[in-house]
Amino acid sequence: MVSIEDTRMKMLFPFLLLSALASGVFAHSRVDRTVPEDGATIAAAPDVLSLSFAADIRLTRVELTHQDQHSVRLDLGEQRSFAQEFSIPFQDMGQGRYRIEWRGLGVDGHSMQGAFSFTVD
């Protein structure tokens, strides 16, 4: 004989599974676009870096590493609130490969991070 508890668990399990999967999907915002684009080779260094996210995020740190130099933490200035679009002043270190690493928080409090790179020829 099937107990009421077994029936409840069978009904509850799919809901819990869906909830767990959905929270993972919505917990993190992906980068939709960067300027310069990831992997791009450009003729001159940009004045600003642009990052566009799929959902609101609060950037907490952006670091720039040039192939021949140490990492430099970029100034976020007044861009400390949640947004989808960020423009960050770029620190030109000459020709070569640049790697940009960012960290942030989603509106749900989850920490996120990512990186992109480009080359100034």
Backbone torsions as a table, in degrees:
resi	resn	phi	psi	omega
1	MET	NA	136.5	-178.6
2	VAL	-87.9	128.8	-179.3
3	SER	-82.3	163.4	177.0
4	ILE	-63.3	-36.9	179.0
5	GLU	-62.1	-42.5	177.6
6	ASP	-62.2	-41.9	179.8
7	THR	-64.0	-42.8	178.6
8	ARG	-61.6	-43.6	-179.4
9	MET	-63.8	-39.8	179.3
10	LYS	-65.9	-33.2	179.0
11	MET	-79.5	-33.3	-176.4
12	LEU	-79.2	-32.5	-175.7
13	PHE	-56.4	-50.2	179.3
14	PRO	-59.7	-38.1	178.5
15	PHE	-63.6	-45.3	179.5
16	LEU	-64.5	-40.0	178.7
17	LEU	-63.6	-46.2	177.9
18	LEU	-61.9	-41.5	179.2
19	SER	-62.0	-43.0	-180.0
20	ALA	-64.9	-42.7	179.3
21	LEU	-67.3	-42.0	-178.8
22	ALA	-65.4	-38.7	-179.1
23	SER	-64.6	-33.5	176.6
24	GLY	-68.2	-35.1	-180.0
25	VAL	-69.5	-43.1	-175.2
26	PHE	-89.6	-5.1	-175.4
27	ALA	-72.3	-25.3	-173.0
28	HIS	-129.4	139.3	178.9
29	SER	-96.1	133.8	179.2
30	ARG	-91.1	158.3	174.7
31	VAL	-81.0	122.5	177.7
32	ASP	-82.9	-37.2	-173.7
33	ARG	-160.4	145.0	171.6
34	THR	-128.1	149.3	173.2
35	VAL	-129.7	116.0	0.2
36	PRO	-65.2	158.7	179.4
37	GLU	-69.8	151.3	177.2
38	ASP	-59.2	127.3	178.5
39	GLY	85.5	-1.4	-176.8
40	ALA	-71.6	153.4	168.7
41	THR	-116.1	122.2	-176.2
42	ILE	-121.3	156.8	-175.4
43	ALA	-78.3	-31.8	-177.7
44	ALA	-138.2	151.4	179.0
45	ALA	-65.1	141.8	178.6
46	PRO	-75.8	159.2	173.9
47	ASP	-78.1	-35.0	-179.8
48	VAL	-137.2	155.2	170.3
49	LEU	-99.9	139.3	177.3
50	SER	-119.6	132.9	175.5
51	LEU	-125.1	130.0	177.9
52	SER	-120.9	127.0	-178.4
53	PHE	-109.6	158.1	-179.7
54	ALA	-71.6	-25.8	179.9
55	ALA	-144.3	170.5	-179.1
56	ASP	-61.5	140.8	177.8
57	ILE	-146.1	154.1	172.2
58	ARG	-112.9	112.1	177.6
59	LEU	-69.0	135.8	178.5
60	THR	-113.2	-21.4	-178.6
61	ARG	-162.3	137.5	173.0
62	VAL	-135.3	123.4	-178.9
63	GLU	-119.4	140.9	179.3
64	LEU	-114.0	130.5	175.6
65	THR	-123.8	125.8	175.5
66	HIS	-97.0	149.2	-175.6
67	GLN	-56.7	-28.9	-175.7
68	ASP	-107.6	2.2	-173.6
69	GLN	-136.4	173.6	178.3
70	HIS	-74.3	168.6	176.1
71	SER	-71.1	147.3	176.8
72	VAL	-127.2	130.7	176.2
73	ARG	-81.5	124.8	-178.4
74	LEU	-84.4	144.9	-178.4
75	ASP	-78.8	121.0	178.0
76	LEU	-82.5	-10.7	178.2
77	GLY	56.6	-127.7	-177.9
78	GLU	-84.9	0.4	-174.9
79	GLN	-84.3	60.3	-177.2
80	ARG	-107.4	0.0	-179.5
81	SER	-99.6	170.7	179.0
82	PHE	-69.1	133.0	179.2
83	ALA	-160.0	171.2	175.4
84	GLN	-104.3	-20.6	-176.4
85	GLU	-120.8	133.1	178.2
86	PHE	-134.5	138.0	173.4
87	SER	-123.8	119.2	-172.9
88	ILE	-120.1	127.5	178.3
89	PRO	-55.6	134.7	-176.7
90	PHE	-94.8	138.9	177.2
91	GLN	-102.4	105.0	-176.7
92	ASP	-71.8	125.7	177.0
93	MET	-118.3	20.1	178.2
94	GLY	92.6	-171.3	-179.2
95	GLN	-69.1	155.7	177.5
96	GLY	130.8	-171.8	-177.5
97	ARG	-92.1	134.7	177.5
98	TYR	-116.7	142.4	173.8
99	ARG	-124.1	129.0	178.7
100	ILE	-111.1	122.9	176.7
101	GLU	-115.2	131.9	-178.9
102	TRP	-124.6	153.4	173.8
103	ARG	-133.9	149.8	179.6
104	GLY	-164.3	179.9	178.1
105	LEU	-124.4	134.9	172.8
106	GLY	-78.5	167.0	-179.8
107	VAL	-62.7	-20.5	178.2
108	ASP	-87.2	0.8	177.5
109	GLY	92.2	-5.9	178.6
110	HIS	-71.6	137.9	176.3
111	SER	-81.8	146.8	-178.9
112	MET	-136.7	157.4	176.4
113	GLN	-154.3	159.5	178.7
114	GLY	-168.9	177.7	-178.7
115	ALA	-154.2	156.5	170.4
116	PHE	-149.3	162.9	-178.6
117	SER	-141.3	160.3	176.8
118	PHE	-156.9	167.6	-178.8
119	THR	-123.6	135.3	172.4
120	VAL	-100.4	118.7	-173.8
121	ASP	-94.6	NA	NA
